Amino acid sequence: MQDEKVVILTGGGSGIGRAAALRFARQGDKVLATGRRAGALDQLAAEHPNIVGLVADAGSAADAGRTVAKALELWGRIDSLINNAGAGAILPLADITAEKVANIFAVNVFGPSLLASAALPHLRERRGSIVNVSSTFGHKPAAALSHYAASKSALEHLTRCWALELAPFGIRVNAVAAGPTETDALTGMMGLTPEQAAAVKKQERERIPLGRRGMPDDIAEWLVRLTSPAAAWMTGQVIDVDGGLGLA
């Protein structure tokens, strides 16, 4: 297909990333989905022939170069970069360590920066697009989420700065700020027990004006839209997709 894109998507093994990879693939795009779990990526790739999985650490400079090289080896170009991989923790100030803070920023700030820089020459050739995945808490304060929230706030400001810097090359940069979404993030990334996660989910449903947590496809829809011709005159925007939580 003439209109098909080549998309690099981080954090593709589960949740929002998995849903987005399948949406891109089903509309004819080629997707290189990265993540840390080979089994999850293999399962994803088995669902559609347009998806290739690559085990890579989103916070690694070496893996950023390797990811870009793999996309070029497979398809010879890069049209869109989706920085979806995320790291976080419920981390009160009294409990921080240098390692815990560094781990969050490695994935949420350094990783997108390294990958965008590595992909930049190829995005310039295609007048491509970058979409970063932020969070409602990138601009809404929350107790015990300070470093996760700060890392997402940094990603949102990177989005705006890159949009200005890269506009002369025809590269658009936008972000989606996702609200609480039905993934394994609470028990995985945030380290809660199932009981704790259930309690948090209940509290979130009560706070979200639209009365429910999001589904991965709610967010994936906007990741796909922001790379499409329909968004050709949008750059530097952070789109909240959170059921109204940011207003509450």
VEXDREN-212608 format. One record per residue (C-alpha): residue in three letters; residue number from 1; x, y, z. Coordinates in steps of 0.25 Angstrom, whole numbers, plus 5000, padded with zeros to 4 digits. Each point is the difference from the previous one (the first is absolute). Layout:
<sites>
<site aa="ALA" i="NUM" px="X" py="Y" pz="Z"/>
...
</sites>
This chain:
<sites>
<site aa="MET" i="1" px="5000" py="5000" pz="5000"/>
<site aa="GLN" i="2" px="5005" py="5014" pz="4996"/>
<site aa="ASP" i="3" px="4995" py="5006" pz="5013"/>
<site aa="GLU" i="4" px="5006" py="4990" pz="5010"/>
<site aa="LYS" i="5" px="5009" py="5005" pz="5011"/>
<site aa="VAL" i="6" px="5012" py="4993" pz="5006"/>
<site aa="VAL" i="7" px="4998" py="5002" pz="5015"/>
<site aa="ILE" i="8" px="5009" py="4998" pz="5012"/>
<site aa="LEU" i="9" px="4992" py="4998" pz="5013"/>
<site aa="THR" i="10" px="5006" py="4997" pz="5013"/>
<site aa="GLY" i="11" px="4994" py="4993" pz="5012"/>
<site aa="GLY" i="12" px="4992" py="4991" pz="4989"/>
<site aa="GLY" i="13" px="4999" py="4987" pz="5008"/>
<site aa="SER" i="14" px="4987" py="5004" pz="5008"/>
<site aa="GLY" i="15" px="4990" py="5010" pz="5003"/>
<site aa="ILE" i="16" px="4999" py="5013" pz="4992"/>
<site aa="GLY" i="17" px="5012" py="4996" pz="4992"/>
<site aa="ARG" i="18" px="4995" py="4987" pz="4996"/>
<site aa="ALA" i="19" px="4986" py="5006" pz="4996"/>
<site aa="ALA" i="20" px="5007" py="5011" pz="4992"/>
<site aa="ALA" i="21" px="5009" py="4990" pz="4993"/>
<site aa="LEU" i="22" px="4988" py="4992" pz="4995"/>
<site aa="ARG" i="23" px="4992" py="5013" pz="4996"/>
<site aa="PHE" i="24" px="5012" py="5004" pz="4991"/>
<site aa="ALA" i="25" px="5002" py="4987" pz="4994"/>
<site aa="ARG" i="26" px="4986" py="4998" pz="4997"/>
<site aa="GLN" i="27" px="4999" py="5013" pz="4992"/>
<site aa="GLY" i="28" px="5012" py="4995" pz="4992"/>
<site aa="ASP" i="29" px="5012" py="5006" pz="5007"/>
<site aa="LYS" i="30" px="5013" py="4993" pz="5003"/>
<site aa="VAL" i="31" px="5003" py="4999" pz="5015"/>
<site aa="LEU" i="32" px="5013" py="4998" pz="5008"/>
<site aa="ALA" i="33" px="4995" py="4997" pz="5014"/>
<site aa="THR" i="34" px="5010" py="5000" pz="5011"/>
<site aa="GLY" i="35" px="5000" py="4996" pz="5014"/>
<site aa="ARG" i="36" px="5008" py="4992" pz="5011"/>
<site aa="ARG" i="37" px="4991" py="4987" pz="4999"/>
<site aa="ALA" i="38" px="5003" py="4991" pz="4988"/>
<site aa="GLY" i="39" px="4988" py="4991" pz="5003"/>
<site aa="ALA" i="40" px="4990" py="5012" pz="5000"/>
<site aa="LEU" i="41" px="5006" py="5005" pz="4987"/>
<site aa="ASP" i="42" px="5000" py="4987" pz="4993"/>
<site aa="GLN" i="43" px="4985" py="4999" pz="5004"/>
<site aa="LEU" i="44" px="4998" py="5013" pz="4994"/>
<site aa="ALA" i="45" px="5007" py="4998" pz="4987"/>
<site aa="ALA" i="46" px="4992" py="4987" pz="4998"/>
<site aa="GLU" i="47" px="4987" py="5008" pz="5000"/>
<site aa="HIS" i="48" px="5004" py="5008" pz="4987"/>
<site aa="PRO" i="49" px="5010" py="4998" pz="4989"/>
<site aa="ASN" i="50" px="5003" py="5015" pz="5000"/>
<site aa="ILE" i="51" px="5006" py="5000" pz="5014"/>
<site aa="VAL" i="52" px="5014" py="4996" pz="5004"/>
<site aa="GLY" i="53" px="5005" py="4999" pz="5014"/>
<site aa="LEU" i="54" px="5013" py="5004" pz="5005"/>
<site aa="VAL" i="55" px="5005" py="4998" pz="5015"/>
<site aa="ALA" i="56" px="5006" py="5014" pz="5003"/>
<site aa="ASP" i="57" px="5001" py="5009" pz="5013"/>
<site aa="ALA" i="58" px="4994" py="5013" pz="4998"/>
<site aa="GLY" i="59" px="5010" py="5007" pz="5009"/>
<site aa="SER" i="60" px="5012" py="4994" pz="4993"/>
<site aa="ALA" i="61" px="5008" py="5009" pz="4990"/>
<site aa="ALA" i="62" px="5006" py="4988" pz="4993"/>
<site aa="ASP" i="63" px="4986" py="4994" pz="4999"/>
<site aa="ALA" i="64" px="4995" py="5013" pz="4994"/>
<site aa="GLY" i="65" px="5010" py="4999" pz="4988"/>
<site aa="ARG" i="66" px="4997" py="4985" pz="4999"/>
<site aa="THR" i="67" px="4985" py="5003" pz="4999"/>
<site aa="VAL" i="68" px="5002" py="5010" pz="4989"/>
<site aa="ALA" i="69" px="5009" py="4991" pz="4992"/>
<site aa="LYS" i="70" px="4990" py="4988" pz="5001"/>
<site aa="ALA" i="71" px="4989" py="5009" pz="4994"/>
<site aa="LEU" i="72" px="5009" py="5004" pz="4989"/>
<site aa="GLU" i="73" px="5005" py="4986" pz="4997"/>
<site aa="LEU" i="74" px="4985" py="4995" pz="4999"/>
<site aa="TRP" i="75" px="4994" py="5011" pz="4993"/>
<site aa="GLY" i="76" px="5010" py="5011" pz="4996"/>
<site aa="ARG" i="77" px="4993" py="5012" pz="5006"/>
<site aa="ILE" i="78" px="4994" py="5005" pz="5013"/>
<site aa="ASP" i="79" px="4987" py="5009" pz="4999"/>
<site aa="SER" i="80" px="4995" py="5000" pz="5015"/>
<site aa="LEU" i="81" px="5006" py="4998" pz="5014"/>
<site aa="ILE" i="82" px="4991" py="4997" pz="5011"/>
<site aa="ASN" i="83" px="5007" py="5001" pz="5014"/>
<site aa="ASN" i="84" px="4990" py="4992" pz="5008"/>
<site aa="ALA" i="85" px="5009" py="4992" pz="5010"/>
<site aa="GLY" i="86" px="4998" py="5005" pz="5014"/>
<site aa="ALA" i="87" px="5006" py="4998" pz="5014"/>
<site aa="GLY" i="88" px="4995" py="5005" pz="5013"/>
<site aa="ALA" i="89" px="4997" py="4997" pz="5015"/>
<site aa="ILE" i="90" px="4992" py="5004" pz="5011"/>
<site aa="LEU" i="91" px="5012" py="5007" pz="5007"/>
<site aa="PRO" i="92" px="4998" py="5009" pz="5012"/>
<site aa="LEU" i="93" px="5011" py="5010" pz="5001"/>
<site aa="ALA" i="94" px="5005" py="4993" pz="5013"/>
<site aa="ASP" i="95" px="5003" py="4988" pz="4992"/>
<site aa="ILE" i="96" px="5007" py="5004" pz="4988"/>
<site aa="THR" i="97" px="5014" py="4995" pz="4996"/>
<site aa="ALA" i="98" px="5009" py="5005" pz="4989"/>
<site aa="GLU" i="99" px="4998" py="4987" pz="4993"/>
<site aa="LYS" i="100" px="4985" py="5001" pz="5001"/>
<site aa="VAL" i="101" px="4999" py="5014" pz="4994"/>
<site aa="ALA" i="102" px="5010" py="4997" pz="4989"/>
<site aa="ASN" i="103" px="4992" py="4988" pz="4996"/>
<site aa="ILE" i="104" px="4988" py="5008" pz="4998"/>
<site aa="PHE" i="105" px="5007" py="5011" pz="4992"/>
<site aa="ALA" i="106" px="5008" py="4990" pz="4992"/>
<site aa="VAL" i="107" px="4987" py="4994" pz="4993"/>
<site aa="ASN" i="108" px="4991" py="5013" pz="5001"/>
<site aa="VAL" i="109" px="5010" py="5011" pz="4996"/>
<site aa="PHE" i="110" px="5013" py="4994" pz="4995"/>
<site aa="GLY" i="111" px="4995" py="4989" pz="4992"/>
<site aa="PRO" i="112" px="4990" py="5008" pz="4991"/>
<site aa="SER" i="113" px="5012" py="5011" pz="4998"/>
<site aa="LEU" i="114" px="5010" py="4989" pz="4996"/>
<site aa="LEU" i="115" px="4990" py="4993" pz="4991"/>
<site aa="ALA" i="116" px="4995" py="5013" pz="4994"/>
<site aa="SER" i="117" px="5014" py="5005" pz="4997"/>
<site aa="ALA" i="118" px="5004" py="4987" pz="4994"/>
<site aa="ALA" i="119" px="4988" py="5000" pz="4991"/>
<site aa="LEU" i="120" px="5001" py="5015" pz="4996"/>
<site aa="PRO" i="121" px="5008" py="4999" pz="4987"/>
<site aa="HIS" i="122" px="4990" py="4990" pz="4995"/>
<site aa="LEU" i="123" px="4988" py="5007" pz="5005"/>
<site aa="ARG" i="124" px="5005" py="5013" pz="4993"/>
<site aa="GLU" i="125" px="5001" py="4992" pz="4987"/>
<site aa="ARG" i="126" px="4985" py="4996" pz="5001"/>
<site aa="ARG" i="127" px="4995" py="5013" pz="5007"/>
<site aa="GLY" i="128" px="4995" py="4990" pz="5010"/>
<site aa="SER" i="129" px="4994" py="5001" pz="5014"/>
<site aa="ILE" i="130" px="5003" py="4997" pz="5015"/>
<site aa="VAL" i="131" px="4989" py="4997" pz="5010"/>
<site aa="ASN" i="132" px="5004" py="4999" pz="5015"/>
<site aa="VAL" i="133" px="4991" py="4994" pz="5010"/>
<site aa="SER" i="134" px="4998" py="5008" pz="5013"/>
<site aa="SER" i="135" px="4990" py="4999" pz="5011"/>
<site aa="THR" i="136" px="4990" py="5009" pz="5007"/>
<site aa="PHE" i="137" px="5010" py="5001" pz="5011"/>
<site aa="GLY" i="138" px="5010" py="5007" pz="4991"/>
<site aa="HIS" i="139" px="4992" py="5012" pz="5003"/>
<site aa="LYS" i="140" px="4991" py="4996" pz="5012"/>
<site aa="PRO" i="141" px="5007" py="4999" pz="5014"/>
<site aa="ALA" i="142" px="4998" py="4987" pz="5007"/>
<site aa="ALA" i="143" px="5006" py="4996" pz="5014"/>
<site aa="ALA" i="144" px="5011" py="4989" pz="4999"/>
<site aa="LEU" i="145" px="5001" py="5001" pz="4985"/>
<site aa="SER" i="146" px="5009" py="5012" pz="5000"/>
<site aa="HIS" i="147" px="5012" py="4994" pz="4992"/>
<site aa="TYR" i="148" px="4991" py="4992" pz="4990"/>
<site aa="ALA" i="149" px="4992" py="5013" pz="4998"/>
<site aa="ALA" i="150" px="5012" py="5009" pz="4999"/>
<site aa="SER" i="151" px="5005" py="4990" pz="4989"/>
<site aa="LYS" i="152" px="4988" py="5001" pz="4992"/>
<site aa="SER" i="153" px="4999" py="5015" pz="5002"/>
<site aa="ALA" i="154" px="5014" py="5000" pz="4994"/>
<site aa="LEU" i="155" px="4996" py="4992" pz="4988"/>
<site aa="GLU" i="156" px="4988" py="5010" pz="4997"/>
<site aa="HIS" i="157" px="5010" py="5011" pz="5000"/>
<site aa="LEU" i="158" px="5009" py="4993" pz="4991"/>
<site aa="THR" i="159" px="4988" py="4998" pz="4991"/>
<site aa="ARG" i="160" px="4998" py="5015" pz="4999"/>
<site aa="CYS" i="161" px="5015" py="5003" pz="4998"/>
<site aa="TRP" i="162" px="5002" py="4989" pz="4990"/>
<site aa="ALA" i="163" px="4988" py="5005" pz="4992"/>
<site aa="LEU" i="164" px="5006" py="5014" pz="4999"/>
<site aa="GLU" i="165" px="5014" py="4994" pz="4996"/>
<site aa="LEU" i="166" px="4996" py="4990" pz="4990"/>
<site aa="ALA" i="167" px="4988" py="5008" pz="4993"/>
<site aa="PRO" i="168" px="5010" py="5006" pz="4990"/>
<site aa="PHE" i="169" px="5002" py="4985" pz="4995"/>
<site aa="GLY" i="170" px="4986" py="4997" pz="4999"/>
<site aa="ILE" i="171" px="5000" py="4991" pz="5013"/>
<site aa="ARG" i="172" px="4988" py="5001" pz="5009"/>
<site aa="VAL" i="173" px="5001" py="4996" pz="5015"/>
<site aa="ASN" i="174" px="4988" py="4998" pz="5008"/>
<site aa="ALA" i="175" px="4997" py="4993" pz="5013"/>
<site aa="VAL" i="176" px="4988" py="4992" pz="5006"/>
<site aa="ALA" i="177" px="4998" py="5001" pz="5015"/>
<site aa="ALA" i="178" px="4993" py="4987" pz="5004"/>
<site aa="GLY" i="179" px="4991" py="4999" pz="5012"/>
<site aa="PRO" i="180" px="4999" py="4988" pz="5009"/>
<site aa="THR" i="181" px="4999" py="4988" pz="4990"/>
<site aa="GLU" i="182" px="4997" py="4985" pz="5001"/>
<site aa="THR" i="183" px="5014" py="4995" pz="4999"/>
<site aa="ASP" i="184" px="5009" py="4992" pz="5009"/>
<site aa="ALA" i="185" px="5007" py="5013" pz="5004"/>
<site aa="LEU" i="186" px="4995" py="5001" pz="5015"/>
<site aa="THR" i="187" px="5005" py="4986" pz="5003"/>
<site aa="GLY" i="188" px="5012" py="5000" pz="4991"/>
<site aa="MET" i="189" px="5006" py="5013" pz="4998"/>
<site aa="MET" i="190" px="4995" py="5006" pz="5013"/>
<site aa="GLY" i="191" px="5002" py="4988" pz="5008"/>
<site aa="LEU" i="192" px="4987" py="4999" pz="5008"/>
<site aa="THR" i="193" px="4993" py="4987" pz="5005"/>
<site aa="PRO" i="194" px="4987" py="4996" pz="4993"/>
<site aa="GLU" i="195" px="4992" py="5005" pz="5012"/>
<site aa="GLN" i="196" px="5007" py="5013" pz="5000"/>
<site aa="ALA" i="197" px="4998" py="5001" pz="4985"/>
<site aa="ALA" i="198" px="4985" py="4997" pz="5001"/>
<site aa="ALA" i="199" px="4999" py="5011" pz="5011"/>
<site aa="VAL" i="200" px="5007" py="5010" pz="4991"/>
<site aa="LYS" i="201" px="4991" py="4997" pz="4988"/>
<site aa="LYS" i="202" px="4988" py="5002" pz="5008"/>
<site aa="GLN" i="203" px="5005" py="5014" pz="5005"/>
<site aa="GLU" i="204" px="5003" py="5004" pz="4985"/>
<site aa="ARG" i="205" px="4987" py="4996" pz="4995"/>
<site aa="GLU" i="206" px="4993" py="5008" pz="5011"/>
<site aa="ARG" i="207" px="5009" py="5012" pz="4996"/>
<site aa="ILE" i="208" px="4999" py="4999" pz="4985"/>
<site aa="PRO" i="209" px="4989" py="5009" pz="4995"/>
<site aa="LEU" i="210" px="4996" py="4990" pz="4989"/>
<site aa="GLY" i="211" px="4999" py="4989" pz="5011"/>
<site aa="ARG" i="212" px="5010" py="4990" pz="4994"/>
<site aa="ARG" i="213" px="5014" py="4997" pz="4998"/>
<site aa="GLY" i="214" px="5005" py="5000" pz="4986"/>
<site aa="MET" i="215" px="5002" py="4988" pz="4991"/>
<site aa="PRO" i="216" px="5013" py="4999" pz="4992"/>
<site aa="ASP" i="217" px="4993" py="5002" pz="4987"/>
<site aa="ASP" i="218" px="4995" py="5014" pz="5005"/>
<site aa="ILE" i="219" px="5014" py="5004" pz="5000"/>
<site aa="ALA" i="220" px="5005" py="4993" pz="4988"/>
<site aa="GLU" i="221" px="4990" py="5006" pz="4992"/>
<site aa="TRP" i="222" px="5007" py="5014" pz="5002"/>
<site aa="LEU" i="223" px="5014" py="4995" pz="4998"/>
<site aa="VAL" i="224" px="4995" py="4995" pz="4986"/>
<site aa="ARG" i="225" px="4993" py="5013" pz="4997"/>
<site aa="LEU" i="226" px="5012" py="5009" pz="5004"/>
<site aa="THR" i="227" px="5008" py="4993" pz="4989"/>
<site aa="SER" i="228" px="4990" py="5001" pz="4989"/>
<site aa="PRO" i="229" px="4997" py="5011" pz="4989"/>
<site aa="ALA" i="230" px="4988" py="5005" pz="5008"/>
<site aa="ALA" i="231" px="5010" py="5005" pz="5011"/>
<site aa="ALA" i="232" px="5009" py="5007" pz="4989"/>
<site aa="TRP" i="233" px="4999" py="5014" pz="5006"/>
<site aa="MET" i="234" px="5001" py="4996" pz="5015"/>
<site aa="THR" i="235" px="5013" py="5000" pz="5007"/>
<site aa="GLY" i="236" px="5005" py="5003" pz="5014"/>
<site aa="GLN" i="237" px="4987" py="4996" pz="5006"/>
<site aa="VAL" i="238" px="4997" py="4991" pz="5012"/>
<site aa="ILE" i="239" px="4987" py="4993" pz="4999"/>
<site aa="ASP" i="240" px="4993" py="4996" pz="5013"/>
<site aa="VAL" i="241" px="4993" py="4986" pz="4998"/>
<site aa="ASP" i="242" px="4996" py="4998" pz="5015"/>
<site aa="GLY" i="243" px="4985" py="5000" pz="5001"/>
<site aa="GLY" i="244" px="5000" py="5014" pz="5006"/>
<site aa="LEU" i="245" px="5010" py="4997" pz="5012"/>
<site aa="GLY" i="246" px="5008" py="5012" pz="4997"/>
<site aa="LEU" i="247" px="4988" py="5009" pz="5003"/>
<site aa="ALA" i="248" px="4997" py="4993" pz="5013"/>
</sites>
